[in-house]
């Protein structure tokens, strides 16, 4: 049932402000429903008066259900909540189903941060996030919000956070958001300080085990190379591991383009130009032809380096 | 999709696209666009720029319509400078100092408004240019990032990711080129602080993220690269000592090239979920891995059966926004445009991407959908068209990949007398340069009007 205001006695004191599109030739004009058009007229009228009240909360909720990307309506709602001392727990209870309806909306997350920040507690947020990730395990907003929570409530060293992240990687080893969250916890929480040798060893081991489960998955390879670079270890540290998946002496026994890619880097660093070229050639022609232009570009870099030397 | 080559050569259906965009221009958008009511200026730019790219702008508009559209854009200009994205927040005569915070100047709306005026051939003389430049400084936060509006108590509202930085630096480039430092009494943004912000958003795999240590995403990578280009801070080897963005260019190129994918529809995408085998069906990023028996799982073996063993899929290559995600029309823009701006477009093969867009994403009624079989929408239809133009599609006007307008429109902007004066291009700067304390870059101060 559409909701109208003109026949609602609770709103009889308000004269709606109609939208003024100015000229005969508005751009990107939308065929609004009567319901939206009327509600927006009342919103403009209350905003113009700076009215903050219970009924305004209802009105903003109504507008948000039709246009969740209306950026000032969220700010206006946040101000209303604080002006009338509304229950912030009730606000979260309302936000949960609203977020599930609008999975890709930016404003809703910003609003949630404002509310949770004021509540000063992350209680219940992990469960809510789990529900959201059931809909889309790679939803960028949800992961970003989780990262905000970790930062805001100092959860970098919370073992439960790392365990949960592992369970997300466990359920889909190709979920790059989960891999990145691990990086966020392990490296991001250090505020630029180097990570200890034991942690480096643990992370390298973790990524290697994930590669063994699915060698043609770019996430753990990227993670592995990232950790090695971050720890300032030579990339050749990974040579034996890469050879397990891509021994160029047996081109019919290659299991991973990412291993070949890594080997090309290692050989280039070790100035084994011919082997690096061979790895790139295999990538371009056989194991990753959709990126043939890129692998050929990498080959041309080897040649340039050769001429320079 | 059956293997083999398509019977016909892939084609851009010009007539259908022109019909699609003219309909968007001249008739009300369906109410499904209500969720974009706060983005009307963006939709308007996409509509007009698409027609310009298709070479139909002259034909589509009467002189009266053109003037009417220009007037509508100015109708959205705020008394204090900057633009609102639509009249939806306009209180009319009731607007005052107490309520104008709910009707603020908006970074994306201002960016899109300036581009629309440019495309329509307006000279931007009625734009409160000085006020906009002064305001830009106030939407920048102490950490260097930009928001979308200034809210109560001067608080910068909106995300702190590179989207708003892209648009704020574009506005700056449009209004004052890449001159650094104060322009008369108008302060500049803090360029180095913003560059620092971009550098901190670089990720361990070479992507760029929303904020430090978040996941790399092609949209944020693209916005960051474009912003660097507007600020003349791309990662080039110049001995000028300026702070530049993209600190590990080879890694970022690797990440951008890795956005090409053979995960082209929902079915492909589901195959990879929870299946840890590497068969032709699950390894969409390197389809020629056909090593049966290696790391098998029963599910993998099942999905491998009856799969073709040639890589016919190379006919179509999609582009995704993050590792192990499905190809999506808009990401062909977000991943390829930064390559173009960085000068490395040739590390991807445009041909199979073009075929993917034309054979699988182009809709019969014109426009492009997000995924195969989807109805077209303005956002995906526009970005699909821009990418085709970036790859040199015959018959399309060439575009500036960062501004998303034709080079024709960009040249028109660059020829405006007030802008040439600011940049000292006419050799007449001497009369103006000396005023206002002798700061070298005051040439244009006198010609920045309003506000």
Interface residues (C-beta under 8 A of the other chain):
Chain A: X17 X19 X20 X21 X22 X23 X24 X25 X26 X27 X28 X29 X30 X31 X32 X33 X36 X40 X44 X47 X48 X49 X50 X66 X67 X68 X69 X70 X71 X72 X75 X76 X79 X106 X110 X138 X140 X143 X144 X147 X171 X172 X173 X174 X175 X176 X177 X180 X181 X183 X184 X187 X188 X212 X213 X214 X215 X216 X217 X218 X219 X222 X223 X225 X226 X227 X229 X230 X252 X253 X254 X255 X256 X257 X286 X287 X288 X289 X290 X291 X292 X293 X294 X297
Chain B: X24 X25 X28 X29 X30 X31 X33 X34 X35 X36 X37 X38 X39 X40 X41 X43 X44 X47 X48 X64 X65 X68 X69 X71 X72 X73 X75 X76 X86 X87 X88 X89 X90 X91 X92 X94 X95 X98 X99 X102 X103 X104 X106 X116 X148 X149 X151 X152 X157 X158 X159 X203 X204 X205 X210 X211 X212 X213 X214 X215 X216 X217 X253 X254 X257 X258 X260 X261 X262 X272 X273 X274 X276 X277 X278 X282 X283 X285 X286 X287 X288 X289 X291 X294 X295 X311 X314 X317 X322 X323 X324 X325 X344 X346 X347 X348 X349 X352
